[in-house]
Amino acid sequence: MSNPTTLQIPLSAIKPVWRDDAAGTILVELPIAALREDNEPQTIDDIIAQARIDYARGDFKRFTSVDDLIHDLRT
């Protein structure tokens, strides 16, 4: 199990979407860019979580061969 981490979120980036008074909860929308600005990955868990966010956003490359991957890494 990984250790908990803290995220810094600028209040101006949070947009309320829905509120449930009975449960005492609120759903907010938060731009991914706002998380990236203030939160650089520090541990392997953070790096993996960031990679999952990138993948969900479609921010990744696909390679059909190892040679193509190596060429991209070297450029």
N, C-alpha and C positions, 0 to 999 in steps of 0.2 A: 504494500500500500504506500502511496506517495504522501509526502507531507503537504499540508494545505499551503496555498499560495495566496497572495494578495494582489488584486488588480487595481490600478489607478484608473478611474473613469472620470473624465471631465463632466461636471454636472450639465454644462451647456450642450453636451452631446446626447443626453438622455431624452427620449421622446415618449411620454406616457401613451399607452395604447388602450389598456383596459384595466379596470379596477374592480375588485371583489371585496366589498365592505364586510361581508359575512366571514370570509376567510382571512381578512386582513392582509390581502396580497394585492400587488399591482404588477401588470405586465408592461414592460418597456421595450422600445426599439432602440438599438444602439448600433451606430455605424462601425463596421469592422476597422475602418481607418482610425477611429478614435482609440481603439484598443492598441493598435500598432504604434501610435505616436508616443504613448506613455509607458508601454510595456514591452521591453525587449526580452526574449526568452533567456532564462537563467539556468535551467536544469533540463535534463533529457525529457522529463515529463512535459515541461513547458514547450520545448521544441516540437515534440510530437503533437501536442494540442494545437500549436500554431500551424503545423503541417495539415492537420485535419481541417482547420478553418480555411486554409488556402485551397485545399481540395474541394471543400463544399462550395467555395466561391468560383471554382473552375480555374483557379490561378495555378496552373501546373503545365508541364510539357510532357509529351509522349514521344517515346523513341521506339523505332522498329528494330534497331540493332545496337549492340554494345559499342560499335565504332562511332555511331552517331552520338551516343551519350558521352563518350570520352571526348569527342570533338567539341561538343557543347560545353563540357566542363572546362576545357582548356582555353576557350575563347572568352 
